[in-house]
Structures are given as C-alpha cells and as structure tokens.
C-alpha cells in the first residue's frame, strides 16, 4: 500500500490543489515545488514506528506510535536509567479508513507523573528499541522551537537538522504537518521523518488547511480524520471539546493552540472555550501567554491575503483584553514579524504577530510581498527557517528567527520582549482575567 500511489489519490490531490489555486491571488507566482522525501518502514510489523510525544496535563506525557501488527499492546514502560523500567502505563489504540486506505494500529499512552528536567528512557508495546526524552523544566528559563508548514522535503530535513543542532524544551507547530493531502501513506512517511526529533521532545501541534482532507461536494470523509487519529493533543485536559483547539501550561507560560478551520464566531464552542481558558490564567503564576494558529491575522505577503481576517475580527479583541504577548501563525510560506498590534494599528499593549510558515513544504516559498511595506511590518523575508522563543524570566523573553543555509542556520531577526503582565502601561487598565470572568 505504501509503495504505490493509486490514480484515485493522484486525482484527488489534483482537485485539492486546483481548489487552493483558485482561491489564491491571481498575481501570486509560487516557486517550483520541492521533491518529496518519502520514508519507508524497514522494521518488523510489531516494531514501533512514528513515535512522538506530547504534553498531556501537568507532569504527564502522552506517547504515540504506530504498529502494523494490530495485536501489539498499548503499553509504555519507562524509567530514569537505560534499560531499567520502573513504571508502566497502558492506554488505547485506534485505526481509521480513508477510502481504500486502512491505517495501521495507532497507540496513545499517557505516562506520569514525571519529574521536570529529567531524562526518561522508554519502550513501546513491551518490546523493541529504547527511546528517551527530556521533560521540560518547571521554572524559567524555557525555550520553544517554532516551525510552521513543515512538510517532508529536503528543505524540511534541513530545518529539522538546524532545530536539533541546538537544545530546546518544547516544539510548537502552527499547522500543516505532513502535506499528505489525501495520500495517506504520506502521513506514515512524515511520522518516520520526524520521529528522531518528536520522540525526544514534546511536539505540540495545531491543524492547518492541509490537515482537512475532506471533499465538500460529497461531504466525505470526515474532516481532519487522519490528523485527529494520529496527533492526539491535550484538548480534554484543557476543557476543550475538540482536538482542533486546546491549551497547556509549561514553566510559567500558557500556550493556546487555536483552530483556524473550525467555527470561531462568538457563538461557537471554540470562542466560548477561549474566553473561559483565558479567564483562568493567573498572570502572577503564568506571566507569559502565547497563541498559535494557522491562517495569519496580519500578513503583507501576496499569498493568502485576508484569509485570517474573519477570525481576527471575531477573536482579536479577546486576545487583546487578555494581554496575549505573542501570536504565531503559519500558512504563508515566508517569515514576517509585526510590531505589537491591535485592530491594524501599532499598540504597545497588543501582541507581537509573527508568521513562520517556512518549515520546508513542497509548495515552495511565497516570494512576493506587497509594496510599500505596511508600517506595522518590521521584518519580512521569503526564506526557509525556524524560530526560537526563550523565556528567560517572568518579565523578559528573547525571540530569534534562523534562516536555513546549506550547512548552518543564520540568525536573521532577533527581538527582546517584555511580558505584558509586567507592563505598567498595560496594567493601568482593568486586568482582562477579571473582566472576562465578569462576562462569564
């Protein structure tokens, strides 16, 4: 199944790309596509593959993997020394069908409680190779690696190599993971590509348009079918009703992953959840609030202009009142950083908006920006790369964007941030958590 791509899948891929093309700006010219880098599984049917971990509530980690053998148990054994597994946990497994494709068995096991800043050794399914991961710290400093629109090309591999060359604590991905686009074996290939990274540090992701994989005319299959089955995030742990939006806390930072492709108007479950989630943030204990979503609310590139506008109009004021520090987006295959903004104007109490959809996808870079550059756009460049956000303490953080070169990553943009929770100016108005609680 993995080695042949049927005519059906090729036709469906063409249809999806045609639909996307019709919605793009007519004068936008995308560079030629990059070749896919397909990864096959060479192990036994019972051997775990596509292993990745994710945060799953305070002091817990979820271990996810896939086996061809559907009889393998959903069990993870783990401990603090190589080969010595003092603890174990059992979970659940699932699978799905997508037209003529049947997935292998997908396992999810939640382990813990775990100690912070500690290396754990683990194996999946009661046998097979040993993996290890490092838990995030419980206090500052903490560092996030951030990459959007990753895909699985040679540029993707370059980006991941650069990410892995320097240590970090948590990986954040604002949508568009595998670029499978209905070709389900590409989900498997993507899982194998990222396993060396995603099995050692928690990967926290949200969905992009390439995860939808549904046909509106025939209303089949269910939207996000593969994404939801393979990349289970802690939505239940954060009170969300959907795997498409959730939040989590780590080392004084509250991270909110929003869904650009599910309902977000003021009557939607996502909007109401966002209000409640922000109302429960204690900025004394959690001074930093960071949001990730896929379609950018601010964008001066000619690609995908205005596609996040309706979501911005619905939710921007909620984030502004909550004094969100930074909003990251993907979708546009370039890098762009805006100043602190609210309602299309520079505002010292608004979030910094950053587009980082430059992970290495097969569609190439979005080369054209509008001219002249808007006054609120500080830096923009159509290059592949990745970003790092390091929270040094309660009040200061450092952002850097690293452009891909052939052998190394060059720091092309840097910024020091002051948390809005510590801003005297922004705290002269009523604190958002109180006002949001009053509204609820």
Secondary structure, 3 states (H helix, E strand, C coil): CCCCCCHHHHHHHHHHHHHHHHCCCCCCCCCCCCCECCCCCCCCCCCCEEEEEEECCCCEEEEEEEECCCCCCCEEEEECECCECCEEEECEEECCEECCEECCEEEEEEEECCCCCCEEEEEECCCCCCEEEECCCCCCCEEEEECCCCCCEHHHHHHHHHHHHCCCCEEEEECCCCCCCCCCHHHHHHHHHHHHHHCCCEEEEECCHHHCCCECCCCECCCCHHHHHHCCCCCCCCCCCCCCCEEEEECCEEEEECCCCCCCCCCCHHHHHHHHHHHCCCCCCCCEEEEEEEECCCCCECCCCCCCHHHHHHHHHHHHHCCCCEEEEECCCCEEEEEEEECCEECCCCEEEEEECCCCCCCCCCCCECCCCCCCEEEEECCCEEEEEEECCCCEEEEEEEEECCCCEEEEEEEEEECHHHCCCCCCCCCHHHHHHHHC
